[in-house]
């Protein structure tokens, strides 16, 4: 079931279906929906525990090994984060050399979805 009222979700869903990496982290996963479409190692991470997530953690200090993640999804999370720089730095710390971040944020009129390389 795709998230309602989130136009970026379908775009991200298509990117994830094509993804060839090994470890995917869905940061702010809520119902861990990407785990249902991605068959390798998908880890659902959220700040508040529910039965669907794999790791309960705050984005300020992710319990993930350095340079171990191929792809981070951050779908409608950044706007809830107190310190955006710390959040982005933590994701970058965890990404391997060729890792990517898919980041989407809401805007008043439209939505943005970025496919970023940490460089």
C-alpha positions in Angstrom: 0.0 0.0 0.0 1.5 3.3 -1.1 1.5 6.3 1.3 -1.5 8.5 0.6 -1.1 12.1 -0.3 2.6 11.7 -1.0 3.3 12.3 -4.8 7.0 11.5 -4.3 6.3 8.0 -3.1 5.5 6.6 -6.5 8.7 8.1 -7.9 10.8 6.7 -5.1 9.0 3.3 -5.4 10.1 3.1 -9.0 13.7 4.0 -8.1 13.8 1.3 -5.4 12.4 -1.4 -7.7 15.3 -0.7 -10.1 18.0 -0.5 -7.4 20.9 -2.9 -7.6 22.6 -2.4 -4.3 22.7 -4.7 -1.3 21.7 -2.7 1.9 18.9 -0.2 1.9 17.9 1.8 4.9 14.4 3.4 5.0 14.9 6.2 7.5 11.5 7.2 9.0 9.9 4.0 7.6 6.6 4.1 9.5 5.1 0.9 8.0 8.3 -0.3 6.3 6.6 -0.4 2.9 9.9 -0.6 0.9 10.7 -3.9 2.5 7.8 -5.4 0.7 9.2 -4.5 -2.7 13.0 -4.7 -2.2 14.2 -8.3 -1.7 17.7 -7.8 -0.5 18.5 -6.4 2.9 16.1 -3.6 3.8 16.2 -2.1 7.2 13.3 0.0 8.4 14.4 2.7 10.9 12.2 5.1 12.8 12.3 7.2 16.0 9.3 5.5 17.6 8.9 1.8 17.8 6.1 0.0 16.0 5.9 -3.7 15.0 6.9 -2.9 11.4 10.3 -1.3 12.0 13.6 -3.1 12.5 15.6 -0.4 14.3 14.3 2.3 16.7 16.7 5.2 16.7 17.1 8.9 16.7 18.6 10.4 13.5 21.3 12.2 15.6 23.1 9.0 16.3 22.3 6.2 13.9 23.3 2.7 15.2 24.7 1.8 11.8 28.3 0.9 11.0 30.4 3.5 9.0 30.4 3.1 5.2 28.0 0.1 5.3 24.9 1.4 3.5 24.2 1.4 -0.2 21.0 3.5 -0.2 19.2 5.7 2.2 15.6 6.7 1.7 14.5 9.7 3.6 10.9 10.3 2.6 9.2 13.2 4.4 11.6 13.1 7.3 13.9 16.1 7.0 11.1 18.6 7.8 10.7 16.9 11.2 14.4 16.9 12.1 15.6 19.4 14.6 19.2 19.7 13.2 19.2 19.0 9.4 23.0 19.1 9.2 23.5 16.4 11.8 20.9 14.3 10.1 22.5 14.5 6.7 26.0 14.1 8.2 24.9 10.9 9.9 23.5 9.4 6.7 26.7 10.4 4.9 28.8 8.7 7.6 26.9 5.4 7.0 27.0 5.4 3.2 29.6 3.4 1.4 31.8 5.0 -1.3 29.2 4.7 -4.0 26.1 5.1 -1.7 23.2 7.2 -2.6 20.5 9.1 -0.7 16.9 9.5 -2.0 15.5 12.5 -0.1 12.0 13.9 -0.5 10.5 16.9 1.3 7.1 18.5 1.2 6.6 22.0 -0.2 3.5 24.1 0.0 2.6 23.7 -3.7 4.7 20.7 -5.0 7.1 18.1 -3.8 10.8 17.5 -4.4 12.6 14.2 -4.7 16.3 14.3 -5.0 18.7 11.5 -5.9 21.9 12.5 -4.2 25.5 11.3 -4.2 27.3 12.3 -1.1 30.5 13.2 -3.0 
